[in-house]
Amino acid sequence: MAEGTKLEIVSPERLVISEVVKSVVVPGAEGYFTVLGDHAPMMTTLKRGFITVEDNSGVSHVYYVRGGFADVSTEGLTILAEEARPVAEFRREEIEALIATGMSALEAAATAEEEQRLQTELDAWRNLLLESTSNTTAH
């Protein structure tokens, strides 16, 4: 096998990606973790967040996931997500709507833990909006 990690991200609708990559940063339930070539086997649940994949040519690709499981084995990394899609598929209006919804949810947060989780998610959507704005103005 080529150097790297075999990655598969699967959602109920489709196989999102299946290829050998250099590294993957995953939003695990206990925090983000990075998977490289010979990662120790593990399984964890995922929180909502962004998966950053560095392909073997050094280019990063970002995917949004909404919950699911990550399984690291000797075969590679398999992500079974409730929802998964490349961030490039998000439209500006959709991101803005997600930010508005996130702000409302943050205002209604009942616990400090929920507030922190919602703030982290809101920050990620804002960063995505900034990134998508800079990508569209650069072209």
Secondary structure, 3 states (H helix, E strand, C coil): CCCCEEEEEECCCCEEEEEEECEEEEEECCEEEEECCCCCCEEEEECCEEEEEECCCCCEEEEEECCEEEEEECCEEEEEECCEEEHHHCCHHHHHHHHHHHHHHHHCCCCHHHHHHHHHHHHHHHHHHHHHHHHHHHC
